[in-house]
Amino acid sequence: MPAARVDYIAPWWAVWLHSFPHLNLRLQPVDSTFNPQDASYQESLLLLGLVAGICLGLNLIFITAYLICLCCCNQDEEVQTKQPRSSCITWTSVVAGLICCAAVGVGFYGNSETNDGVYQLIYSLDNANHTFSGIDELVSGTTLKMKVNLEQHLARLSEIFATRGDYIQTLKFVQQMSGNIILQLSGLPVWRDVSMELTEVANKTTYVEYYRWLSYLLLFILDLVICLIACLGLAKHSKCLLATMLCCGVLTLLLSWASMAADTAAAVGTSDFCVAPDKFILNVTQGQVNTEITRYYLYCSQGLSNPFQQALTIFQRSLTTMQIQVLGLLQFAVPLFPTAEKDLLGIQLLLNSSESSLHQLTAMLDCRGLHKDYLDALIGVCYDGVEGLLYLGLFSLLAAMAFSTMICAGPQAWKYLVVRDRSYDDIDEDDPFNPQARRIAAHNPSRGQLRSFCSYSSSLGSQTSLHPPAQTVSNAPVSEYMNQAMLFGGNPRYENVPLIGRASPPPTYTPTMRATYLSVTDEHMRHYGNEFPAQ
């Protein structure tokens, strides 16, 4: 039975996501245990993504129905209804823009959290890979020393001590201890295959995570750009910008629901792993690594014994015995055989180096280092990673809501701009307060001057044969000229337009303009009344 876990507890959101129904494409329940190689389990995650696709279809159907109803319902475009409708469109667009900005903020946080969790996983995999590679290097290096270097020294010493049977017996005993060390080292697991698999997983994860992070970053930028285009289109009353916003809004809506499908499937699959990670790792390593060794590193509790303790103990005892025998030969054999000193010192250095390797190997084989890497990987994936995926799912939902609102409000804004332009076209071009008339006068000044002369002529009465003397215009009182200049805003194009004497002011006059107009008209009648009497 596996030991009780006290150092890792799956987060509540992982447990909640793990409780989602797992159904295959035939809507039959399947086991929710994380098993990415199983076809039924893959179908259950695919079905969760298809749910988001169904939501996209419903969303598009709703938008289409709304637009059809909007086209079929012809409402009156009276002046008193224009202002409330335009205000409604503006506020709807503002709310949709705020929701989009909030969604992008949530998305940035979720993308950062997911990225932090994934890179914590990669960092832990690299540490574990470094540990496994170090173990293999120490074992292979120590074995090579015992098989090659030590044998060379013993062979030369056997020739030197050929006449001394007791020294030969000591060399054979040293060789036997060396054989024990080689035997114990050969019993340790070789982590080469595991290290290669971890390297492959880390590389693939790094590759996928980079493009995932970059894709979401580009999606965030696209959402903000579309919101900016919508704001500029409404502010500048630009149909081109509104059309661009509508086209890009539909594209972003599709991307939002697609990211929602990917986030949901990834979050549920990762949560299935986080609820029972030990079970998945035991199944994966079965047949490659001894189950006792795997449990030792997964749980690292005091109730579990170190499976390498016996081998390390024999290694230590054999190494100590060899050091004692070599030290004895240095004391007693070297005075008799001085040429043996070099080989004996070489063996002593080799044994000291092997002892250092033994200490390093003992530390690397201890469960605490690899278990810490394992916990860091779990916390990175199950806490930061899954939490970030949830925030990304919330971003997708808010973005879909915001752009659905923009798409629905876009045709209303377009219709409002069309009606607005049409209302400007209905205003008399002769009205100097019409913005279009001002633009026409600016581009065609001769036409504006001609109309000024005609207006002046028409204001002198019904006599067709009567022409005003030249000095009447040129010698007009300064006060009247100033009143006219003040009335028309000091614009030189309209200063000489004598609206004085007309029957009624244009309908676009404000109360202030009307009062000024009446006062100037009275003065004009008093000044010219006797000079041009009515017939």
Secondary structure, 3 states (H helix, E strand, C coil): CCCCCCCCCCCHHHHHHHCCCCECCCCCECCCCCCCCCHHHHHHHHHHHHHHHHHHHHHHHHHHHHHHHHHHCCCCCCHHHHHHHHHHHHHHHHHHHHHHHHHHHHHHHHHHHHHHHHHHHHHHHHHHHHHHHHHHHHHHHHHHHHHHHHHHHHHHHHHHCCCCHHHHHHHHHHHHHHHHHHHHHHCCCCCHHHHHHHHHHHHHHHHHHHHHHHHHHHHHHHHHHHHHHHHHHHHHCCHHHHHHHHHHHHHHHHHHHHHHHHHHHHHHHHHHHHHCHHHHHHHHHCCCCCHHHHHHHHHCCCCCCCCCHHHHHHHHHHHHHHHHHHHHHHHHCCCCCHHHHHHHHHHHHHHHHHHHHHHHHHHHHCHHHHHHHHHHHHHHHHHHHHHHHHHHHHHHHHHHHHHHHHHHHHHHHHHHHHHHHHHHHHCCCCCCCCHHHHHHHHHCHHHHHHHHHHHHHHCCCCCCCCCCCHHHHHCCCHHHHHHHHHHCCCCCCCCCCCCCCCCCCCCCCCHHHHHHHHHHHHHHHHHHCCCCCCC
